[in-house]
Structures are given as C-alpha cells and as structure tokens.
Amino acid sequence: MEEINFILDSAKEQMSGSMEHLAVAFSKIRAGKASPQMLDTVNIDYYGAKTPLSQASNINTPDAKTISVQPWDKSLLEVMEKAIMDANLGFNPMNNGEMIMINVPPLTEERRIQLAKQSKSEAENAKVSVRNARKEANDELKNLSGISEDALKDSEVKVQNITNQFNEKVDQLLSAKEKEIMTV
C-alpha cells in the first residue's frame, strides 16, 4: 500500500508541475492589460553582464494601459530603452529623462483570436503532460510485485480520478484566460 501511495503522490506532483508550467505560460500571453511580466524576456547589458531588466529597475503598471520602468541607475535609461525596442514586443518606449513609459496598445480582434489559439495550445500541452504522468503512474503500478488484481484496478481508478481533476483545472484556467483575452 505504501508503494501505491508513493506512486499516486508522485503522479499528483508531476501533474501539479504541469499546472504551474501552464500558469507561467498563461502569464506570458498578454490580454490587453499592462503587466510587469510583459518585460520578463528583456535583458540589458549591465556593466558587461546580461541582466534581466527587472533586476536593474522598478517595473510598475500605473494604470491598465501603461508600464513604467524606473532604472536604479539613470545612466542606463537609453540602454534599457534600446533593449525594450530590440526585444520585439511591439512596444514603443518613451524616455522622459527620469523613467521609461510604455503605452500598451489595445489588441486587435485578429490578435485576440491568435492569443486565444495560443492559449488553447498551451492548455493542450498541459493536458498531454498530465496524461503522460497518468501513463507513467499506471506503468509503475503494473510493475509492482505482489499486488493483487483488485488493488491494481482500484489504484488505476484513483490515478484516472486524479487525472480527471487536473484536466478539469486546465479547462477552467483556459476558459478564464480566453474570457480575459476576448474581453475588450
């Protein structure tokens, strides 16, 4: 029984990892609202070292359509501005001598549909990962020695129930993200 519980816990852990990965992927898909995570991929040359923008400045969202980047070292303003443009995020940063202001443009209907498709793709990847965890757990259960057929069947049902719960969570996250994207 202890081995079975270990396998079930391991499967839950893998499936939880899939959910965390999905949450990170969804946070990178912008839904028309400004968020500091939009600049997570921007790196600057900070005294000879590639450094994430967030480690050399304060990044805030004063309102839903604006991102402000306030560098700790004002001499890096132009470097940061260039890095944001070079990151090819579709932003046009404005340097006012104190900080960089970025107006997040509203999404077109076509772009919203693209982002919804991207969200579906990420959700499907998460479901595939959950199913892989289920397959691994079932294989491990079958390889256990000294387990009765009834205990094996019961364990497989438990694995399937866990899988169904995680798939429902994926569907809930996806529908919430699609609603967020499609809301103008």
WOLIN-V485293 format. One record per helix or strand. SS is the DSSP state (@ for helix, = for strand). FROM is the first residue (numbers start at 1). TO is the last residue. If there is no record, write none. Layout:
BEGIN
ss=SS from=FROM to=TO
ss=SS from=FROM to=TO
END
This chain:
BEGIN
ss=@ from=2 to=28
ss=@ from=36 to=39
ss== from=43 to=46
ss== from=49 to=52
ss=@ from=53 to=55
ss== from=57 to=63
ss== from=66 to=71
ss=@ from=74 to=86
ss== from=94 to=95
ss== from=100 to=103
ss=@ from=109 to=143
ss=@ from=149 to=182
END
